[in-house]
């Protein structure tokens, strides 16, 4: 069993203000994985005070950008060296299948490298010459103290996609981690500690929602960076608006996968195996709506159902498992409730269902579920389920596919498949969403990631992500 009895506050391992440790239990069998110190308001106050001192008076924001890059590059090496260990721990905490946590952890070195490239190429200070007038010096400066609030489903990815650009910009960062993944958060603190950041620059606080609210509303925080539900994002945006804090929000999704009538169905299904059912379906960018042409509708439904039925549901630590348990009992009940709702709404249950898989009653397991004959007005087509459930929706032509894809409160991800590349691109250009893949193309960490509409505010990855942690200053020079 793993135990962390201290919090990481401003570079020091500190006893928590409240003796209410977090118990992390396995979603697979409810066994105790470990205990972690839990932060309360007094710990937030201490972390903010140290962060303010580090930002307002310490060396970190005043180092040359290349000096900060050197420290973050060292952190990246240390973090990459422990990727397998972290993947194993995250699987035990949140139930993500081991193939997924291994794949994700191995990709994070490149995510950080993309930020390092962006920081190296950025013009931190440049001179703009105005013909007939004074020149202007344009500076890019750190936004200040950042509260990074992350979920449990991809904890190190969610943490580093915020912390790395903030630190490269010269900010001080307080990471608020979810209770479900408190252990790996404090392991991350160990790695930052070893990397050698100055005092006060990084704090790591596992805690629940009340402490999150206290942190984001703290007057000493200049910027909030959040990944999580749209409902929580709205609350954070309201708090930020009241205090005029900077804010970036990576929120929910109900992304559409458009299968054009000339698409290669084998490629489509192989991609959906990971893009829809990866991470147990507990992913904001999951392709949870599949839009299929009426001319090939039953063919698409049958292929997706056969793929879903072939996926092994079970112990997430097993190499044969594709889908593990939901993170907690409440999430299992929520997903099963949506499956019942789909049946009540009149959708055709092709495979799966609301009952727990046989032999897995001790864990938070749900059946991999495919619905057909779904109308886009149904709740299962409009609301984020956050589990291994997919809706297959028919469309008439390209215009109809675009209309259905855009008929959503969300706009995070999406995909288009078609033999005619330009036709597929034309469809992709018309979908109102932040990120799309055409014919299973892979995403780049140098390209922006984020959402339209209720899927968020701001962008992550590369130069666009780094810009979220910078203020622009213009100085007129006579």
Secondary structure, 3 states (H helix, E strand, C coil): CEEECEEEECCEEEECCCCCCEEEECCCCCCEEEEECCCCHHHHHHHHHHHHHHHHHCCHHHCCHHHHHHHHHHHHHHHHHCHHHHHHHHHHHHCCCHHHHHHHHHHHHHHHHHHHHHHHHCCCEEEECCCCCCEEEEEEEECCEEEEECCCCCHHHHHHHHHHHHHHHCCEEEEEECHHHHHHHHHHHHHHHHHCCCCCCEEEEECCHHHHHHHHCCCCCCEEEEECCHHHHHHHHHHHHHHCCEEEEECCCCCEEEECCCCCHHHHHHHHHHHCCHHHHCCCCCCCEEEEEHHHHHHHHHHHHHHHHHCCECCCCCCCCCECCCCCHHHHHHHHHHHHHHHHHCCEEEECCCCCCCCCCCCCCCCCEEEECCCCCCHHHHCCCCCCEEEEEEECCHHHHHHHHHCCCEECCEEEECCCHHHHHHHHHHCCCCCCEECCCCCCCCCCECCEECCEECCECHHHHHHCCEEEEEEEEC
